Amino acid sequence: MDKPIVRPQVNLSLRSATAEDAQRVADILIGTRAEFMPYAPSAHAEAEVRQWVATSLVPGGGVVVAEFDGKVVGVMATATGGAESWINQMAVDPALVGKSIGSALLSCALTRLPRPIRLYTFQANVGARRFYERHGFTAIEFTDGRDNEERCPDVLYELALVRTEA
C-alpha cells in the first residue's frame, strides 16, 4: 500500500489508485455526472464506464484517490507528456462537495505535474469553472462541443508556466 501523497487534514489522505478502488472510482464518476451534469448525459452506459475504469483508467496510472475515514471519496486522473500536463478526470462524492477534497486533489496535481496544466470542463458546469478559476486556471478556449463525446459546449482551462524574473 502506498504512503499518502498528501495529508491535508487528519482523516483525509491521498494515494495512488489500485485495482481494488475501481468500483468506487466508477461510482464517484457516475454519481458526480448524474448529480451535477444532467445537461450532459454520459455517452456510455454505466456498465461501459465501470469496465473502462477497471480496465483502462486505473491500470493506466496517474490516478489518485482521496480517502476520508478509510473510504474513497474523490478521484483525479492526470497525464503528462507533450507540451503540457492534463487533468483528465476529477470528481468528488456529491455528498462531500465543498469539504476541501477537490482542493486537496488539485493541490496534489499542482505539486506533481509540470506546467502548463490543462483541463476541460463543460461551459454549463459553473461550480467547476469557479473552482478552477479560484485556483488560478484561466479559460483559453471555448468550444461548441463537437469534439467531445457528449456534444456539449466545453471550455479549455490552463494553469500557465510559472514566470520567473530575470
N, C-alpha and C positions, 0 to 999 in steps of 0.2 A: 504494500500500500504506500502510495506517495505521501511525502510530508506535505503539509499545507503550503500552498504558494503564498497566500496572504491570510492573515488572521486579523481582519479589521475590528471585530468585536468578539466577545468571549465565546459565543455559541455559533459564530459563522466562520466557516473555513472554505477555502478554495483549493481544488486539486484537479489533476488530470482525470478525465472520464475513463471509466473502464467498461468492459462489455456488460458487467452487471448493472450499470447505470442506464443502459439503452432504453429500457421500457419507461423509466421515469423521465428521461430526457424527452422521449416521444410524447409522453403525457403532457409535459410542460409546453412543448411546441404546439401541440394540438389545442390545448386549453387556452393558451395565450391568443392564438388566432381566433378561436371561437368567441372569446371574451372581448377582445379589443379591436378585431378587424373583420367585422361582419360584412363590410363593404368589399372585402377581397377574399372570398371563399377559397379554400385550398384547391389547387389544380390537381391534387391527388387524393385518392380515397385514404381514409385513416389507416387501413392495413398497409398501403403502399408507403405512407410516411413512416410507420413503425419499421417496416422492412428496410427502408433507406437508412434510418437512424442506426439500426442494428448491424447492417452490412456495409455501409459506406461512411456515414458521418463519424460515428465514434471510432471505428477502426482506422479511419483516415488520419487521426491525430489532430492536434490543435484544438481539442475540445476540453473546456474547463467547466467543472460543475461547482456550484455553491451549495454547501451543506449547512443546514441550520438544525441544531439539536439532532444530528445524525440522519437527517432526511434531505435528499437533493431537492433544492427549491429554486435553482436557477441554472442556466446553461449559456455558454458562449463558445462559438466556433470561430477560429481565426485561421488565416493563411498568410504566408509570406512568399515572396518571390516576385521577380519582375521589378518594376519601378516603385511599387507601393505594397503595403500590407493591407489586409482586409479583415473586417469583422463580418463574417458571413451569416451568422445566426446569433441572436441574443434574446433571451426570454427569461422571465421570472414568473413563478407560480402566481396566477392572477390574484389570489387571496393575500399575497405578500408584497404586491407592488407598493412602492412608497416607503419601504423599510430599509433602504440603502443597499439592497442586494445587487441591483443593477449597477450602482455606483462602484461597489466592490469589484464586480466583474470587469467593468470598464477600466478601473484603476489597474487591474492586473494586465489588461491588454496594453495600456499605455506604458507600463514598465517593461513589457516583454517584446513588443513589436517595434520595429524600426519605422520611422515616419518617412513619407506621409502615410497616414492610416485612412482608409476609405471604407464606406459602408453605404448601403441603400436602405431606405425605408419608404413606405408609402406616403404620398403627399397628405393623404387624409389622416395619417397617424399623428395627430397633433401632439399627443403626450410624448411619443418617442422623439419627435422633432424638437420639442422643448428640452427634453433630457439631453440629447446630443449637443444642441446649441449651448446649453448651460455648461457643458463640459468642453467647450472650445471648438467644436466642429462647425464648419462653415458649409452651407449649401453651395455646390459648384455647378450643378446641372439639374434641371427639371425635365422629366420625360413624360411622354403621353402613355407609357406603359406597354407599348407594342413589343418591347424586348423582354418583358418578364412573363412568367407563366400565367399569372393572374390577369394580365392585360389591364392592370390598374396603374394610374399615374404614380410615378415614384420620384424620389429626389436622391441625388448622389451627394453625400457629405464627405468632407475631408478634414482631417486634422493635419495641418501642413508641417513641413520641416521646422524644427526649432532654429530660429535665426540667431547667429552669434555675432557680436560686434567685432569688427576687425581692429 
